[in-house]
Each structure stands twice: as structure tokens, then as C-alpha cells.
Amino acid sequence: MMKQMIYIHYSNGRVLQGVVLAFGDRVVRVAVKDSDDAAEYRLINRVWVSEDCEVVKMEFVDATHPAYDVDPDPPEPVVDLAAHFQIAPRVM
């Protein structure tokens, strides 16, 4: 499953970047970049509204969009999957 990037445009000019976590009937949940908490937006009377009751516009970005890029500084892996593990001999 491919993660869907999204830009959330507020009326004051602020733009948040995030990844869609869940998209349901009139609700979208977004992991917002540089935020510890996910945000939820609701579709009310054909307008998206933030948790703070601000009207926002959603811009869904796909992999062909120029703004969709790979993180230039990806996190280090926790486990080295390339390491060769020795298989223990069967004991029983």
C-alpha cells in the first residue's frame, strides 16, 4: 500500500504537509509533518473543516507530483537486515 501525501491549506496562508492515515466517510485523519499528534478533518456541507473549526482545502499528492520526493535524509535502520545470521544446529 502506498502512502498518500497531502497538503492542507488554511485560509491564513499556512500549509501543512502530511500523510493520510485513514480516509472514511466525511473524515480524514492525517499524520502532520513535525507534529506529535495526528489531525482530523471533517467534511461539513461540502467543505473540509479542521479540529479548530477552520475551513481548509485538501490537496492530495500522488507519486507523479513534483512535490512528491524521497526523504534525502532517511532514518537509520534499527536492524541491519543485510547481516548474515548463523543458524543454530538442531538440538533435538
PDB file of N, CA, C and O in Angstrom:
ATOM      1  N   MET A   1       0.842  -1.182   0.000  1.00  0.00           N
ATOM      2  CA  MET A   1       0.000   0.000   0.000  1.00  0.00           C
ATOM      3  C   MET A   1       0.888   1.245   0.000  1.00  0.00           C
ATOM      4  O   MET A   1       1.833   1.345   0.782  1.00  0.00           O
ATOM      5  N   MET A   2       0.582   2.161  -0.858  1.00  0.00           N
ATOM      6  CA  MET A   2       1.363   3.387  -0.962  1.00  0.00           C
ATOM      7  C   MET A   2       0.771   4.457  -0.061  1.00  0.00           C
ATOM      8  O   MET A   2      -0.448   4.619   0.001  1.00  0.00           O
ATOM      9  N   LYS A   3       1.609   5.169   0.620  1.00  0.00           N
ATOM     10  CA  LYS A   3       1.140   6.254   1.482  1.00  0.00           C
ATOM     11  C   LYS A   3       0.739   7.438   0.620  1.00  0.00           C
ATOM     12  O   LYS A   3       1.422   7.768  -0.350  1.00  0.00           O
ATOM     13  N   GLN A   4      -0.357   8.068   0.969  1.00  0.00           N
ATOM     14  CA  GLN A   4      -0.862   9.206   0.214  1.00  0.00           C
ATOM     15  C   GLN A   4      -0.472  10.498   0.916  1.00  0.00           C
ATOM     16  O   GLN A   4      -0.920  10.774   2.029  1.00  0.00           O
ATOM     17  N   MET A   5       0.368  11.285   0.254  1.00  0.00           N
ATOM     18  CA  MET A   5       0.743  12.588   0.805  1.00  0.00           C
ATOM     19  C   MET A   5      -0.387  13.574   0.597  1.00  0.00           C
ATOM     20  O   MET A   5      -1.191  13.437  -0.325  1.00  0.00           O
ATOM     21  N   ILE A   6      -0.436  14.570   1.466  1.00  0.00           N
ATOM     22  CA  ILE A   6      -1.491  15.565   1.394  1.00  0.00           C
ATOM     23  C   ILE A   6      -0.947  16.913   1.868  1.00  0.00           C
ATOM     24  O   ILE A   6      -0.102  16.980   2.761  1.00  0.00           O
ATOM     25  N   TYR A   7      -1.444  17.967   1.259  1.00  0.00           N
ATOM     26  CA  TYR A   7      -1.177  19.322   1.721  1.00  0.00           C
ATOM     27  C   TYR A   7      -2.500  19.897   2.212  1.00  0.00           C
ATOM     28  O   TYR A   7      -3.519  19.773   1.532  1.00  0.00           O
ATOM     29  N   ILE A   8      -2.495  20.521   3.382  1.00  0.00           N
ATOM     30  CA  ILE A   8      -3.688  21.131   3.957  1.00  0.00           C
ATOM     31  C   ILE A   8      -3.477  22.639   3.944  1.00  0.00           C
ATOM     32  O   ILE A   8      -2.581  23.156   4.612  1.00  0.00           O
ATOM     33  N   HIS A   9      -4.303  23.334   3.185  1.00  0.00           N
ATOM     34  CA  HIS A   9      -4.192  24.785   3.013  1.00  0.00           C
ATOM     35  C   HIS A   9      -5.213  25.485   3.906  1.00  0.00           C
ATOM     36  O   HIS A   9      -6.416  25.252   3.789  1.00  0.00           O
ATOM     37  N   TYR A  10      -4.726  26.340   4.792  1.00  0.00           N
ATOM     38  CA  TYR A  10      -5.594  27.138   5.667  1.00  0.00           C
ATOM     39  C   TYR A  10      -5.834  28.501   5.022  1.00  0.00           C
ATOM     40  O   TYR A  10      -5.056  28.937   4.174  1.00  0.00           O
ATOM     41  N   SER A  11      -6.906  29.164   5.422  1.00  0.00           N
ATOM     42  CA  SER A  11      -7.262  30.455   4.828  1.00  0.00           C
ATOM     43  C   SER A  11      -6.248  31.559   5.143  1.00  0.00           C
ATOM     44  O   SER A  11      -6.170  32.549   4.415  1.00  0.00           O
ATOM     45  N   ASN A  12      -5.464  31.396   6.230  1.00  0.00           N
ATOM     46  CA  ASN A  12      -4.468  32.412   6.582  1.00  0.00           C
ATOM     47  C   ASN A  12      -3.147  32.227   5.831  1.00  0.00           C
ATOM     48  O   ASN A  12      -2.184  32.953   6.078  1.00  0.00           O
ATOM     49  N   GLY A  13      -3.103  31.244   4.904  1.00  0.00           N
ATOM     50  CA  GLY A  13      -1.899  31.011   4.111  1.00  0.00           C
ATOM     51  C   GLY A  13      -1.028  29.876   4.621  1.00  0.00           C
ATOM     52  O   GLY A  13      -0.116  29.439   3.918  1.00  0.00           O
ATOM     53  N   ARG A  14      -1.284  29.400   5.806  1.00  0.00           N
ATOM     54  CA  ARG A  14      -0.495  28.297   6.364  1.00  0.00           C
ATOM     55  C   ARG A  14      -0.784  27.010   5.584  1.00  0.00           C
ATOM     56  O   ARG A  14      -1.934  26.715   5.260  1.00  0.00           O
ATOM     57  N   VAL A  15       0.265  26.257   5.291  1.00  0.00           N
ATOM     58  CA  VAL A  15       0.122  24.989   4.585  1.00  0.00           C
ATOM     59  C   VAL A  15       0.821  23.910   5.398  1.00  0.00           C
ATOM     60  O   VAL A  15       1.999  24.037   5.732  1.00  0.00           O
ATOM     61  N   LEU A  16       0.089  22.848   5.714  1.00  0.00           N
ATOM     62  CA  LEU A  16       0.654  21.716   6.439  1.00  0.00           C
ATOM     63  C   LEU A  16       0.848  20.557   5.476  1.00  0.00           C
ATOM     64  O   LEU A  16       0.030  20.337   4.583  1.00  0.00           O
ATOM     65  N   GLN A  17       1.924  19.825   5.659  1.00  0.00           N
ATOM     66  CA  GLN A  17       2.198  18.646   4.843  1.00  0.00           C
ATOM     67  C   GLN A  17       2.017  17.426   5.725  1.00  0.00           C
ATOM     68  O   GLN A  17       2.396  17.441   6.896  1.00  0.00           O
ATOM     69  N   GLY A  18       1.445  16.377   5.173  1.00  0.00           N
ATOM     70  CA  GLY A  18       1.243  15.181   5.971  1.00  0.00           C
ATOM     71  C   GLY A  18       1.013  13.953   5.130  1.00  0.00           C
ATOM     72  O   GLY A  18       1.131  13.976   3.905  1.00  0.00           O
ATOM     73  N   VAL A  19       0.680  12.868   5.823  1.00  0.00           N
ATOM     74  CA  VAL A  19       0.385  11.594   5.189  1.00  0.00           C
ATOM     75  C   VAL A  19      -0.975  11.140   5.697  1.00  0.00           C
ATOM     76  O   VAL A  19      -1.247  11.189   6.897  1.00  0.00           O
ATOM     77  N   VAL A  20      -1.821  10.700   4.784  1.00  0.00           N
ATOM     78  CA  VAL A  20      -3.156  10.243   5.154  1.00  0.00           C
ATOM     79  C   VAL A  20      -3.046   8.914   5.897  1.00  0.00           C
ATOM     80  O   VAL A  20      -2.488   7.943   5.386  1.00  0.00           O
ATOM     81  N   LEU A  21      -3.590   8.892   7.113  1.00  0.00           N
ATOM     82  CA  LEU A  21      -3.613   7.666   7.910  1.00  0.00           C
ATOM     83  C   LEU A  21      -4.901   6.892   7.669  1.00  0.00           C
ATOM     84  O   LEU A  21      -4.894   5.665   7.570  1.00  0.00           O
ATOM     85  N   ALA A  22      -6.008   7.625   7.577  1.00  0.00           N
ATOM     86  CA  ALA A  22      -7.312   6.997   7.361  1.00  0.00           C
ATOM     87  C   ALA A  22      -8.203   7.968   6.616  1.00  0.00           C
ATOM     88  O   ALA A  22      -8.180   9.176   6.851  1.00  0.00           O
ATOM     89  N   PHE A  23      -8.993   7.405   5.707  1.00  0.00           N
ATOM     90  CA  PHE A  23      -9.932   8.214   4.942  1.00  0.00           C
ATOM     91  C   PHE A  23     -11.269   7.503   5.002  1.00  0.00           C
ATOM     92  O   PHE A  23     -11.440   6.431   4.420  1.00  0.00           O
ATOM     93  N   GLY A  24     -12.211   8.101   5.706  1.00  0.00           N
ATOM     94  CA  GLY A  24     -13.514   7.476   5.877  1.00  0.00           C
ATOM     95  C   GLY A  24     -14.612   8.335   5.305  1.00  0.00           C
ATOM     96  O   GLY A  24     -14.366   9.255   4.525  1.00  0.00           O
ATOM     97  N   ASP A  25     -15.824   8.022   5.705  1.00  0.00           N
ATOM     98  CA  ASP A  25     -16.984   8.768   5.250  1.00  0.00           C
ATOM     99  C   ASP A  25     -17.003  10.142   5.911  1.00  0.00           C
ATOM    100  O   ASP A  25     -17.398  10.273   7.069  1.00  0.00           O
ATOM    101  N   ARG A  26     -16.579  11.155   5.178  1.00  0.00           N
ATOM    102  CA  ARG A  26     -16.551  12.556   5.629  1.00  0.00           C
ATOM    103  C   ARG A  26     -15.502  12.853   6.697  1.00  0.00           C
ATOM    104  O   ARG A  26     -15.584  13.883   7.367  1.00  0.00           O
ATOM    105  N   VAL A  27     -14.519  11.971   6.867  1.00  0.00           N
ATOM    106  CA  VAL A  27     -13.448  12.205   7.844  1.00  0.00           C
ATOM    107  C   VAL A  27     -12.123  11.755   7.237  1.00  0.00           C
ATOM    108  O   VAL A  27     -12.038  10.694   6.619  1.00  0.00           O
ATOM    109  N   VAL A  28     -11.090  12.577   7.421  1.00  0.00           N
ATOM    110  CA  VAL A  28      -9.743  12.173   7.025  1.00  0.00           C
ATOM    111  C   VAL A  28      -8.821  12.416   8.218  1.00  0.00           C
ATOM    112  O   VAL A  28      -8.876  13.468   8.855  1.00  0.00           O
ATOM    113  N   ARG A  29      -7.980  11.434   8.508  1.00  0.00           N
ATOM    114  CA  ARG A  29      -7.026  11.527   9.618  1.00  0.00           C
ATOM    115  C   ARG A  29      -5.642  11.603   9.014  1.00  0.00           C
ATOM    116  O   ARG A  29      -5.281  10.784   8.169  1.00  0.00           O
ATOM    117  N   VAL A  30      -4.855  12.597   9.451  1.00  0.00           N
ATOM    118  CA  VAL A  30      -3.575  12.903   8.821  1.00  0.00           C
ATOM    119  C   VAL A  30      -2.461  12.955   9.860  1.00  0.00           C
ATOM    120  O   VAL A  30      -2.604  13.575  10.913  1.00  0.00           O
ATOM    121  N   ALA A  31      -1.344  12.291   9.544  1.00  0.00           N
ATOM    122  CA  ALA A  31      -0.122  12.441  10.340  1.00  0.00           C
ATOM    123  C   ALA A  31       0.580  13.672   9.779  1.00  0.00           C
ATOM    124  O   ALA A  31       1.137  13.627   8.682  1.00  0.00           O
ATOM    125  N   VAL A  32       0.555  14.756  10.521  1.00  0.00           N
ATOM    126  CA  VAL A  32       1.098  16.034  10.060  1.00  0.00           C
ATOM    127  C   VAL A  32       2.596  16.083  10.337  1.00  0.00           C
ATOM    128  O   VAL A  32       3.054  15.724  11.422  1.00  0.00           O
ATOM    129  N   LYS A  33       3.345  16.531   9.343  1.00  0.00           N
ATOM    130  CA  LYS A  33       4.796  16.648   9.464  1.00  0.00           C
ATOM    131  C   LYS A  33       5.160  17.573  10.629  1.00  0.00           C
ATOM    132  O   LYS A  33       4.552  18.629  10.806  1.00  0.00           O
ATOM    133  N   ASP A  34       6.149  17.171  11.413  1.00  0.00           N
ATOM    134  CA  ASP A  34       6.658  17.922  12.570  1.00  0.00           C
ATOM    135  C   ASP A  34       5.628  18.082  13.685  1.00  0.00           C
ATOM    136  O   ASP A  34       5.695  19.036  14.461  1.00  0.00           O
ATOM    137  N   SER A  35       4.680  17.159  13.767  1.00  0.00           N
ATOM    138  CA  SER A  35       3.680  17.183  14.827  1.00  0.00           C
ATOM    139  C   SER A  35       3.636  15.811  15.501  1.00  0.00           C
ATOM    140  O   SER A  35       3.773  14.779  14.843  1.00  0.00           O
ATOM    141  N   ASP A  36       3.446  15.814  16.809  1.00  0.00           N
ATOM    142  CA  ASP A  36       3.385  14.555  17.545  1.00  0.00           C
ATOM    143  C   ASP A  36       2.025  13.882  17.449  1.00  0.00           C
ATOM    144  O   ASP A  36       1.917  12.668  17.627  1.00  0.00           O
ATOM    145  N   ASP A  37       0.991  14.659  17.171  1.00  0.00           N
ATOM    146  CA  ASP A  37      -0.371  14.133  17.127  1.00  0.00           C
ATOM    147  C   ASP A  37      -0.920  14.148  15.707  1.00  0.00           C
ATOM    148  O   ASP A  37      -0.570  15.005  14.896  1.00  0.00           O
ATOM    149  N   ALA A  38      -1.784  13.185  15.427  1.00  0.00           N
ATOM    150  CA  ALA A  38      -2.482  13.173  14.142  1.00  0.00           C
ATOM    151  C   ALA A  38      -3.605  14.205  14.189  1.00  0.00           C
ATOM    152  O   ALA A  38      -4.140  14.503  15.257  1.00  0.00           O
ATOM    153  N   ALA A  39      -3.951  14.736  13.051  1.00  0.00           N
ATOM    154  CA  ALA A  39      -5.035  15.717  12.958  1.00  0.00           C
ATOM    155  C   ALA A  39      -6.206  15.075  12.223  1.00  0.00           C
ATOM    156  O   ALA A  39      -6.030  14.194  11.381  1.00  0.00           O
ATOM    157  N   GLU A  40      -7.390  15.534  12.561  1.00  0.00           N
ATOM    158  CA  GLU A  40      -8.596  15.003  11.932  1.00  0.00           C
ATOM    159  C   GLU A  40      -9.363  16.148  11.282  1.00  0.00           C
ATOM    160  O   GLU A  40      -9.536  17.213  11.874  1.00  0.00           O
ATOM    161  N   TYR A  41      -9.810  15.915  10.075  1.00  0.00           N
ATOM    162  CA  TYR A  41     -10.568  16.911   9.327  1.00  0.00           C
ATOM    163  C   TYR A  41     -11.892  16.285   8.917  1.00  0.00           C
ATOM    164  O   TYR A  41     -11.947  15.110   8.555  1.00  0.00           O
ATOM    165  N   ARG A  42     -12.966  17.083   8.977  1.00  0.00           N
ATOM    166  CA  ARG A  42     -14.313  16.594   8.660  1.00  0.00           C
ATOM    167  C   ARG A  42     -14.894  17.374   7.486  1.00  0.00           C
ATOM    168  O   ARG A  42     -14.674  18.575   7.331  1.00  0.00           O
ATOM    169  N   LEU A  43     -15.638  16.647   6.673  1.00  0.00           N
ATOM    170  CA  LEU A  43     -16.332  17.264   5.552  1.00  0.00           C
ATOM    171  C   LEU A  43     -17.726  17.657   6.027  1.00  0.00           C
ATOM    172  O   LEU A  43     -18.566  16.803   6.308  1.00  0.00           O
ATOM    173  N   ILE A  44     -17.956  18.971   6.113  1.00  0.00           N
ATOM    174  CA  ILE A  44     -19.237  19.501   6.589  1.00  0.00           C
ATOM    175  C   ILE A  44     -19.780  20.446   5.518  1.00  0.00           C
ATOM    176  O   ILE A  44     -19.132  21.429   5.158  1.00  0.00           O
ATOM    177  N   ASN A  45     -20.971  20.137   5.017  1.00  0.00           N
ATOM    178  CA  ASN A  45     -21.597  20.955   3.967  1.00  0.00           C
ATOM    179  C   ASN A  45     -20.659  21.200   2.790  1.00  0.00           C
ATOM    180  O   ASN A  45     -20.551  22.321   2.292  1.00  0.00           O
ATOM    181  N   ARG A  46     -19.985  20.147   2.354  1.00  0.00           N
ATOM    182  CA  ARG A  46     -19.067  20.166   1.202  1.00  0.00           C
ATOM    183  C   ARG A  46     -17.808  21.002   1.415  1.00  0.00           C
ATOM    184  O   ARG A  46     -17.171  21.410   0.444  1.00  0.00           O
ATOM    185  N   VAL A  47     -17.440  21.264   2.669  1.00  0.00           N
ATOM    186  CA  VAL A  47     -16.198  21.980   2.989  1.00  0.00           C
ATOM    187  C   VAL A  47     -15.446  21.183   4.056  1.00  0.00           C
ATOM    188  O   VAL A  47     -16.049  20.650   4.987  1.00  0.00           O
ATOM    189  N   TRP A  48     -14.114  21.110   3.907  1.00  0.00           N
ATOM    190  CA  TRP A  48     -13.291  20.449   4.916  1.00  0.00           C
ATOM    191  C   TRP A  48     -13.058  21.412   6.073  1.00  0.00           C
ATOM    192  O   TRP A  48     -12.736  22.582   5.867  1.00  0.00           O
ATOM    193  N   VAL A  49     -13.225  20.907   7.288  1.00  0.00           N
ATOM    194  CA  VAL A  49     -13.097  21.731   8.490  1.00  0.00           C
ATOM    195  C   VAL A  49     -12.107  21.060   9.446  1.00  0.00           C
ATOM    196  O   VAL A  49     -12.163  19.851   9.669  1.00  0.00           O
ATOM    197  N   SER A  50     -11.204  21.866  10.004  1.00  0.00           N
ATOM    198  CA  SER A  50     -10.195  21.346  10.939  1.00  0.00           C
ATOM    199  C   SER A  50     -10.813  21.132  12.319  1.00  0.00           C
ATOM    200  O   SER A  50     -11.971  21.476  12.556  1.00  0.00           O
ATOM    201  N   GLU A  51     -10.026  20.564  13.215  1.00  0.00           N
ATOM    202  CA  GLU A  51     -10.477  20.357  14.596  1.00  0.00           C
ATOM    203  C   GLU A  51     -10.727  21.692  15.302  1.00  0.00           C
ATOM    204  O   GLU A  51     -11.477  21.754  16.276  1.00  0.00           O
ATOM    205  N   ASP A  52     -10.095  22.753  14.807  1.00  0.00           N
ATOM    206  CA  ASP A  52     -10.279  24.091  15.383  1.00  0.00           C
ATOM    207  C   ASP A  52     -11.361  24.882  14.651  1.00  0.00           C
ATOM    208  O   ASP A  52     -11.449  26.102  14.791  1.00  0.00           O
ATOM    209  N   CYS A  53     -12.183  24.178  13.868  1.00  0.00           N
ATOM    210  CA  CYS A  53     -13.304  24.777  13.124  1.00  0.00           C
ATOM    211  C   CYS A  53     -12.860  25.764  12.046  1.00  0.00           C
ATOM    212  O   CYS A  53     -13.595  26.697  11.721  1.00  0.00           O
ATOM    213  N   GLU A  54     -11.664  25.566  11.493  1.00  0.00           N
ATOM    214  CA  GLU A  54     -11.190  26.403  10.398  1.00  0.00           C
ATOM    215  C   GLU A  54     -11.446  25.683   9.075  1.00  0.00           C
ATOM    216  O   GLU A  54     -11.234  24.475   8.971  1.00  0.00           O
ATOM    217  N   VAL A  55     -11.898  26.419   8.072  1.00  0.00           N
ATOM    218  CA  VAL A  55     -12.110  25.840   6.755  1.00  0.00           C
ATOM    219  C   VAL A  55     -10.748  25.650   6.092  1.00  0.00           C
ATOM    220  O   VAL A  55      -9.921  26.563   6.086  1.00  0.00           O
ATOM    221  N   VAL A  56     -10.518  24.456   5.532  1.00  0.00           N
ATOM    222  CA  VAL A  56      -9.251  24.144   4.874  1.00  0.00           C
ATOM    223  C   VAL A  56      -9.538  23.560   3.500  1.00  0.00           C
ATOM    224  O   VAL A  56     -10.645  23.106   3.210  1.00  0.00           O
ATOM    225  N   LYS A  57      -8.509  23.584   2.664  1.00  0.00           N
ATOM    226  CA  LYS A  57      -8.584  22.927   1.359  1.00  0.00           C
ATOM    227  C   LYS A  57      -7.544  21.821   1.357  1.00  0.00           C
ATOM    228  O   LYS A  57      -6.417  22.007   1.815  1.00  0.00           O
ATOM    229  N   MET A  58      -7.939  20.662   0.832  1.00  0.00           N
ATOM    230  CA  MET A  58      -7.060  19.498   0.778  1.00  0.00           C
ATOM    231  C   MET A  58      -6.474  19.359  -0.621  1.00  0.00           C
ATOM    232  O   MET A  58      -7.182  19.480  -1.620  1.00  0.00           O
ATOM    233  N   GLU A  59      -5.171  19.102  -0.675  1.00  0.00           N
ATOM    234  CA  GLU A  59      -4.508  18.825  -1.953  1.00  0.00           C
ATOM    235  C   GLU A  59      -3.827  17.475  -1.816  1.00  0.00           C
ATOM    236  O   GLU A  59      -2.803  17.350  -1.146  1.00  0.00           O
ATOM    237  N   PHE A  60      -4.401  16.469  -2.455  1.00  0.00           N
ATOM    238  CA  PHE A  60      -3.820  15.131  -2.408  1.00  0.00           C
ATOM    239  C   PHE A  60      -2.726  15.046  -3.451  1.00  0.00           C
ATOM    240  O   PHE A  60      -2.904  15.489  -4.586  1.00  0.00           O
ATOM    241  N   VAL A  61      -1.586  14.473  -3.068  1.00  0.00           N
ATOM    242  CA  VAL A  61      -0.409  14.413  -3.927  1.00  0.00           C
ATOM    243  C   VAL A  61      -0.114  12.957  -4.239  1.00  0.00           C
ATOM    244  O   VAL A  61      -0.094  12.114  -3.342  1.00  0.00           O
ATOM    245  N   ASP A  62       0.117  12.659  -5.522  1.00  0.00           N
ATOM    246  CA  ASP A  62       0.487  11.292  -5.871  1.00  0.00           C
ATOM    247  C   ASP A  62       1.975  11.225  -6.217  1.00  0.00           C
ATOM    248  O   ASP A  62       2.667  12.243  -6.218  1.00  0.00           O
ATOM    249  N   ALA A  63       2.449  10.037  -6.505  1.00  0.00           N
ATOM    250  CA  ALA A  63       3.881   9.830  -6.725  1.00  0.00           C
ATOM    251  C   ALA A  63       4.400  10.552  -7.963  1.00  0.00           C
ATOM    252  O   ALA A  63       5.610  10.742  -8.085  1.00  0.00           O
ATOM    253  N   THR A  64       3.534  10.961  -8.880  1.00  0.00           N
ATOM    254  CA  THR A  64       3.989  11.651 -10.083  1.00  0.00           C
ATOM    255  C   THR A  64       4.059  13.157  -9.896  1.00  0.00           C
ATOM    256  O   THR A  64       4.557  13.864 -10.772  1.00  0.00           O
ATOM    257  N   HIS A  65       3.568  13.660  -8.772  1.00  0.00           N
ATOM    258  CA  HIS A  65       3.566  15.097  -8.489  1.00  0.00           C
ATOM    259  C   HIS A  65       4.992  15.547  -8.197  1.00  0.00           C
ATOM    260  O   HIS A  65       5.714  14.851  -7.484  1.00  0.00           O
ATOM    261  N   PRO A  66       5.418  16.693  -8.729  1.00  0.00           N
ATOM    262  CA  PRO A  66       6.800  17.150  -8.485  1.00  0.00           C
ATOM    263  C   PRO A  66       7.116  17.377  -7.011  1.00  0.00           C
ATOM    264  O   PRO A  66       8.280  17.307  -6.614  1.00  0.00           O
ATOM    265  N   ALA A  67       6.104  17.646  -6.196  1.00  0.00           N
ATOM    266  CA  ALA A  67       6.357  17.882  -4.770  1.00  0.00           C
ATOM    267  C   ALA A  67       6.589  16.583  -4.018  1.00  0.00           C
ATOM    268  O   ALA A  67       7.046  16.598  -2.875  1.00  0.00           O
ATOM    269  N   TYR A  68       6.278  15.462  -4.652  1.00  0.00           N
ATOM    270  CA  TYR A  68       6.448  14.161  -4.002  1.00  0.00           C
ATOM    271  C   TYR A  68       7.894  13.727  -4.203  1.00  0.00           C
ATOM    272  O   TYR A  68       8.298  13.386  -5.315  1.00  0.00           O
ATOM    273  N   ASP A  69       8.662  13.742  -3.139  1.00  0.00           N
ATOM    274  CA  ASP A  69      10.055  13.357  -3.261  1.00  0.00           C
ATOM    275  C   ASP A  69      10.435  12.421  -2.124  1.00  0.00           C
ATOM    276  O   ASP A  69       9.735  12.316  -1.117  1.00  0.00           O
ATOM    277  N   VAL A  70      11.534  11.760  -2.308  1.00  0.00           N
ATOM    278  CA  VAL A  70      12.037  10.849  -1.294  1.00  0.00           C
ATOM    279  C   VAL A  70      12.813  11.654  -0.268  1.00  0.00           C
ATOM    280  O   VAL A  70      13.528  12.594  -0.616  1.00  0.00           O
ATOM    281  N   ASP A  71      12.672  11.285   0.986  1.00  0.00           N
ATOM    282  CA  ASP A  71      13.382  11.974   2.063  1.00  0.00           C
ATOM    283  C   ASP A  71      14.881  11.888   1.807  1.00  0.00           C
ATOM    284  O   ASP A  71      15.422  10.785   1.729  1.00  0.00           O
ATOM    285  N   PRO A  72      15.570  13.030   1.672  1.00  0.00           N
ATOM    286  CA  PRO A  72      17.003  12.999   1.384  1.00  0.00           C
ATOM    287  C   PRO A  72      17.826  12.488   2.563  1.00  0.00           C
ATOM    288  O   PRO A  72      18.978  12.095   2.376  1.00  0.00           O
ATOM    289  N   ASP A  73      17.272  12.484   3.755  1.00  0.00           N
ATOM    290  CA  ASP A  73      17.976  12.027   4.943  1.00  0.00           C
ATOM    291  C   ASP A  73      17.131  10.980   5.667  1.00  0.00           C
ATOM    292  O   ASP A  73      16.582  11.260   6.733  1.00  0.00           O
ATOM    293  N   PRO A  74      17.021   9.763   5.095  1.00  0.00           N
ATOM    294  CA  PRO A  74      16.166   8.748   5.717  1.00  0.00           C
ATOM    295  C   PRO A  74      16.733   8.293   7.056  1.00  0.00           C
ATOM    296  O   PRO A  74      17.945   8.356   7.266  1.00  0.00           O
ATOM    297  N   PRO A  75      15.874   7.834   7.965  1.00  0.00           N
ATOM    298  CA  PRO A  75      16.358   7.375   9.270  1.00  0.00           C
ATOM    299  C   PRO A  75      17.200   6.117   9.133  1.00  0.00           C
ATOM    300  O   PRO A  75      17.012   5.318   8.215  1.00  0.00           O
ATOM    301  N   GLU A  76      18.133   5.957  10.065  1.00  0.00           N
ATOM    302  CA  GLU A  76      18.975   4.771  10.070  1.00  0.00           C
ATOM    303  C   GLU A  76      18.142   3.553  10.458  1.00  0.00           C
ATOM    304  O   GLU A  76      17.283   3.658  11.334  1.00  0.00           O
ATOM    305  N   PRO A  77      18.374   2.402   9.829  1.00  0.00           N
ATOM    306  CA  PRO A  77      17.617   1.205  10.203  1.00  0.00           C
ATOM    307  C   PRO A  77      17.979   0.747  11.614  1.00  0.00           C
ATOM    308  O   PRO A  77      19.122   0.886  12.051  1.00  0.00           O
ATOM    309  N   VAL A  78      16.999   0.204  12.310  1.00  0.00           N
ATOM    310  CA  VAL A  78      17.220  -0.296  13.659  1.00  0.00           C
ATOM    311  C   VAL A  78      17.954  -1.630  13.614  1.00  0.00           C
ATOM    312  O   VAL A  78      18.814  -1.904  14.451  1.00  0.00           O
ATOM    313  N   VAL A  79      17.611  -2.452  12.635  1.00  0.00           N
ATOM    314  CA  VAL A  79      18.230  -3.769  12.494  1.00  0.00           C
ATOM    315  C   VAL A  79      18.875  -3.838  11.119  1.00  0.00           C
ATOM    316  O   VAL A  79      18.270  -3.448  10.120  1.00  0.00           O
ATOM    317  N   ASP A  80      20.089  -4.328  11.073  1.00  0.00           N
ATOM    318  CA  ASP A  80      20.790  -4.487   9.810  1.00  0.00           C
ATOM    319  C   ASP A  80      20.292  -5.767   9.155  1.00  0.00           C
ATOM    320  O   ASP A  80      20.692  -6.866   9.537  1.00  0.00           O
ATOM    321  N   LEU A  81      19.423  -5.620   8.174  1.00  0.00           N
ATOM    322  CA  LEU A  81      18.845  -6.792   7.529  1.00  0.00           C
ATOM    323  C   LEU A  81      19.841  -7.486   6.615  1.00  0.00           C
ATOM    324  O   LEU A  81      19.619  -8.626   6.207  1.00  0.00           O
ATOM    325  N   ALA A  82      20.911  -6.826   6.297  1.00  0.00           N
ATOM    326  CA  ALA A  82      21.907  -7.426   5.418  1.00  0.00           C
ATOM    327  C   ALA A  82      22.870  -8.331   6.189  1.00  0.00           C
ATOM    328  O   ALA A  82      23.661  -9.052   5.580  1.00  0.00           O
ATOM    329  N   ALA A  83      22.811  -8.300   7.507  1.00  0.00           N
ATOM    330  CA  ALA A  83      23.713  -9.126   8.307  1.00  0.00           C
ATOM    331  C   ALA A  83      23.387 -10.598   8.098  1.00  0.00           C
ATOM    332  O   ALA A  83      22.228 -10.977   7.929  1.00  0.00           O
ATOM    333  N   HIS A  84      24.417 -11.407   8.114  1.00  0.00           N
ATOM    334  CA  HIS A  84      24.229 -12.847   7.942  1.00  0.00           C
ATOM    335  C   HIS A  84      24.165 -13.497   9.317  1.00  0.00           C
ATOM    336  O   HIS A  84      25.101 -13.418  10.112  1.00  0.00           O
ATOM    337  N   PHE A  85      23.049 -14.132   9.566  1.00  0.00           N
ATOM    338  CA  PHE A  85      22.862 -14.800  10.842  1.00  0.00           C
ATOM    339  C   PHE A  85      23.261 -16.260  10.703  1.00  0.00           C
ATOM    340  O   PHE A  85      22.976 -16.897   9.690  1.00  0.00           O
ATOM    341  N   GLN A  86      23.916 -16.779  11.715  1.00  0.00           N
ATOM    342  CA  GLN A  86      24.258 -18.201  11.715  1.00  0.00           C
ATOM    343  C   GLN A  86      23.077 -18.982  12.265  1.00  0.00           C
ATOM    344  O   GLN A  86      22.478 -18.616  13.277  1.00  0.00           O
ATOM    345  N   ILE A  87      22.768 -20.038  11.589  1.00  0.00           N
ATOM    346  CA  ILE A  87      21.643 -20.863  12.018  1.00  0.00           C
ATOM    347  C   ILE A  87      22.159 -21.866  13.043  1.00  0.00           C
ATOM    348  O   ILE A  87      23.146 -22.567  12.818  1.00  0.00           O
ATOM    349  N   ALA A  88      21.463 -21.911  14.173  1.00  0.00           N
ATOM    350  CA  ALA A  88      21.867 -22.845  15.235  1.00  0.00           C
ATOM    351  C   ALA A  88      21.543 -24.276  14.796  1.00  0.00           C
ATOM    352  O   ALA A  88      20.517 -24.520  14.161  1.00  0.00           O
ATOM    353  N   PRO A  89      22.423 -25.214  15.140  1.00  0.00           N
ATOM    354  CA  PRO A  89      22.134 -26.601  14.789  1.00  0.00           C
ATOM    355  C   PRO A  89      20.923 -27.108  15.584  1.00  0.00           C
ATOM    356  O   PRO A  89      20.652 -26.659  16.697  1.00  0.00           O
ATOM    357  N   ARG A  90      20.233 -28.027  14.993  1.00  0.00           N
ATOM    358  CA  ARG A  90      19.054 -28.592  15.644  1.00  0.00           C
ATOM    359  C   ARG A  90      19.505 -29.341  16.887  1.00  0.00           C
ATOM    360  O   ARG A  90      20.388 -30.197  16.824  1.00  0.00           O
ATOM    361  N   VAL A  91      18.887 -29.008  18.022  1.00  0.00           N
ATOM    362  CA  VAL A  91      19.289 -29.586  19.296  1.00  0.00           C
ATOM    363  C   VAL A  91      18.612 -30.917  19.532  1.00  0.00           C
ATOM    364  O   VAL A  91      19.242 -31.838  20.051  1.00  0.00           O
ATOM    365  N   MET A  92      17.395 -31.042  19.181  1.00  0.00           N
ATOM    366  CA  MET A  92      16.653 -32.283  19.473  1.00  0.00           C
ATOM    367  C   MET A  92      16.477 -33.127  18.247  1.00  0.00           C
ATOM    368  O   MET A  92      15.878 -34.200  18.316  1.00  0.00           O
TER     369      MET A  92
END
